[in-house]
Each structure stands twice: as structure tokens, then as C-alpha cells.
Amino acid sequence: MDIPRTILVATDFSPNAVRAVSYAVHLARALGARCIIAHAYRAPLLSLREGTTVRVDDILLQLEVEARAKLEETRTAHRSILPALEWRVVHGDPRDAILLLAGAEAADLLVVGSRGLGGAARLLLGSVATYIVRHATCAVLTVPSTPNP
């Protein structure tokens, strides 16, 4: 197995995703790898009246603007560790959008946070991390929600 040269880390800006980003940035530095932080968002459905839903362009634009600002803040916070840190914002279902981006960026390693949901909770809520682990064509590293003692 080759050492990863491109690491893609997915974030939803949750505390556990912040841990995953930090882990990926430090790993990329140690390996001399390229690192990309990625956030995927999808259009919210708004119910205007019974049976009618719409996707609102203004809301999409706001979601993207906010994501870009948070990613830039994240890059700035990690600049001393990895000056060439990159970020991407993609639109779509996070599970599929992150996998497509990993392919487009030729990622060797995908890093995702795992909230540690088990059994029924994972079945009911679904899990981006679980989906990525099952469908990725590159190696996947999951970062647990709490550090080992």
C-alpha cells in the first residue's frame, strides 16, 4: 500500500468534524501530503402549503457563503501546521458529493468523523461516515467522537 498523497477530509462543522479536520491536517503534515477540507450541502425543502415544496436560490447562496467563510476560518486556524491547506464546497447529498469530490481530486484517503451511533440510531438516522466507508474507492479513516483514554 502506498502512502497517501492526497487526503480529503469531510466536515459539517460539528465538534466531531473539527476533530477529524485536525487529525487529517496533522496526518497530512506528517506524510507530506496534500490536504483538502470539504463541505457538502444540499438544498433544504421548504413547505409552503400542503403538498408543495420549493428550493430557494437565496437560501442556497447563503448556505454556500456561510460554508466558504467557515472553511476559510478553518484553513486560517491550521495555516501554521499546513500552509497549503485547501478547501472545497460542493452542492448535493453529502454522501455522494464527498465521494464524487474524492474521485475528482484523486484522493488516496478520505477522513470522516464518526459520532459513534450504533444499532437502531444508525439505522434510523443514517450515517454519512458509514455510507462513505461502504462506497468509497479509496481508503477511509474514521475519527471517533471522543479520544481514546
C-alpha positions as a printed NumPy array, in Angstrom:
array([[  0.   ,   0.   ,   0.   ],
       [  1.262,   3.453,  -0.886],
       [  1.415,   6.405,   1.479],
       [ -1.495,   8.798,   0.839],
       [ -0.524,  11.805,  -1.262],
       [ -3.943,  13.488,  -1.254],
       [ -6.139,  13.478,   1.853],
       [ -9.726,  14.699,   1.669],
       [-11.477,  15.397,   4.961],
       [-15.227,  15.957,   5.09 ],
       [-16.712,  18.411,   7.552],
       [-20.163,  19.507,   8.607],
       [-18.538,  21.861,  11.146],
       [-19.769,  19.794,  14.107],
       [-17.375,  19.273,  17.043],
       [-16.507,  15.79 ,  15.837],
       [-15.868,  17.03 ,  12.304],
       [-13.499,  19.619,  13.788],
       [-11.596,  16.718,  15.404],
       [-11.476,  14.906,  12.058],
       [-10.124,  18.008,  10.296],
       [ -7.413,  18.452,  12.914],
       [ -6.446,  14.788,  12.615],
       [ -6.3  ,  14.973,   8.815],
       [ -4.237,  18.178,   8.825],
       [ -1.687,  16.741,  11.245],
       [ -1.552,  13.477,   9.28 ],
       [ -1.055,  15.353,   6.005],
       [  1.8  ,  17.311,   7.535],
       [  3.456,  14.159,   8.866],
       [  3.13 ,  12.428,   5.482],
       [  3.918,  15.442,   3.321],
       [  0.519,  15.021,   1.682],
       [ -1.885,  17.468,   0.086],
       [ -4.943,  18.059,   2.269],
       [ -8.371,  19.303,   1.215],
       [-11.185,  20.153,   3.633],
       [-14.588,  19.622,   2.016],
       [-18.104,  20.61 ,   2.964],
       [-21.146,  19.36 ,   1.088],
       [-24.579,  20.868,   1.453],
       [-27.919,  20.217,  -0.116],
       [-30.878,  22.437,  -0.778],
       [-33.412,  22.475,   2.017],
       [-37.002,  21.745,   1.161],
       [-39.448,  24.388,   2.279],
       [-43.088,  23.573,   2.674],
       [-45.236,  26.47 ,   1.525],
       [-48.568,  24.721,   1.679],
       [-49.72 ,  21.176,   1.834],
       [-48.119,  19.133,  -0.917],
       [-45.926,  21.948,  -2.29 ],
       [-42.183,  22.264,  -1.753],
       [-39.602,  24.524,  -3.358],
       [-35.846,  25.009,  -3.357],
       [-34.932,  28.603,  -2.766],
       [-31.887,  30.056,  -4.576],
       [-31.315,  32.718,  -1.929],
       [-31.086,  30.067,   0.78 ],
       [-28.645,  28.039,  -1.331],
       [-26.471,  31.069,  -1.87 ],
       [-26.485,  31.829,   1.853],
       [-25.544,  28.226,   2.694],
       [-22.626,  28.382,   0.29 ],
       [-21.432,  31.783,   1.53 ],
       [-21.531,  30.578,   5.144],
       [-19.717,  27.342,   4.274],
       [-16.99 ,  29.216,   2.404],
       [-16.477,  31.55 ,   5.372],
       [-16.257,  28.644,   7.836],
       [-13.834,  26.761,   5.594],
       [-11.628,  29.818,   5.253],
       [-11.65 ,  30.222,   9.059],
       [-10.673,  26.561,   9.377],
       [ -7.851,  26.961,   6.869],
       [ -6.579,  30.056,   8.685],
       [ -6.664,  28.226,  12.031],
       [ -4.497,  25.422,  10.601],
       [ -2.183,  27.554,   8.443],
       [  0.752,  27.228,  10.846],
       [  0.512,  23.431,  10.649],
       [ -0.145,  23.096,   6.92 ],
       [  0.244,  26.317,   4.909],
       [ -1.001,  24.787,   1.633],
       [ -4.283,  23.543,   3.113],
       [ -7.096,  23.693,   0.543],
       [-10.885,  23.653,   0.8  ],
       [-13.847,  22.895,  -1.424],
       [-17.596,  23.461,  -1.155],
       [-19.833,  21.109,  -3.102],
       [-23.572,  21.009,  -3.555],
       [-25.531,  17.782,  -3.252],
       [-26.268,  14.936,  -0.898],
       [-23.178,  14.939,   1.349],
       [-22.674,  11.182,   0.992],
       [-22.476,  11.228,  -2.784],
       [-20.965,  14.701,  -3.174],
       [-17.988,  13.834,  -0.958],
       [-17.373,  10.586,  -2.85 ],
       [-17.534,  12.379,  -6.201],
       [-15.145,  15.052,  -4.973],
       [-12.743,  12.396,  -3.675],
       [-12.664,  10.906,  -7.175],
       [-12.267,  14.284,  -8.871],
       [ -9.378,  15.229,  -6.566],
       [ -7.792,  11.753,  -6.837],
       [ -7.879,  11.386,  -3.051],
       [ -5.913,   8.459,  -1.664],
       [ -7.501,   8.795,   1.769],
       [-10.856,  10.101,   2.942],
       [-11.117,  11.215,   6.568],
       [-14.539,  11.487,   8.214],
       [-15.779,  11.946,  11.736],
       [-17.926,   9.275,  13.319],
       [-20.382,  10.135,  16.028],
       [-20.367,   6.55 ,  17.188],
       [-24.05 ,   5.972,  16.647],
       [-24.799,   2.306,  16.898],
       [-27.58 ,  -0.084,  16.06 ],
       [-31.027,   1.476,  15.835],
       [-29.817,   5.078,  15.874],
       [-27.63 ,   4.493,  12.82 ],
       [-30.45 ,   2.656,  11.038],
       [-32.956,   5.415,  11.763],
       [-30.694,   8.424,  11.207],
       [-28.341,   7.08 ,   8.58 ],
       [-24.691,   7.964,   8.645],
       [-22.562,   9.823,   6.153],
       [-19.476,   8.111,   7.588],
       [-21.   ,   4.638,   7.258],
       [-22.08 ,   5.318,   3.689],
       [-18.631,   6.636,   2.763],
       [-16.884,   3.64 ,   4.324],
       [-19.102,   1.281,   2.317],
       [-18.9  ,   3.084,  -1.033],
       [-15.505,   4.798,  -1.236],
       [-12.992,   3.612,  -3.802],
       [-10.064,   4.813,  -1.672],
       [ -9.053,   4.169,   1.926],
       [-11.253,   5.746,   4.608],
       [-10.207,   6.74 ,   8.102],
       [-12.93 ,   7.453,  10.65 ],
       [-12.144,   9.651,  13.636],
       [-14.188,   8.76 ,  16.731],
       [-16.185,  11.359,  18.584],
       [-14.105,  11.001,  21.724],
       [-10.381,  10.328,  22.048],
       [ -9.151,   7.042,  23.415],
       [ -8.193,   7.186,  27.113]])
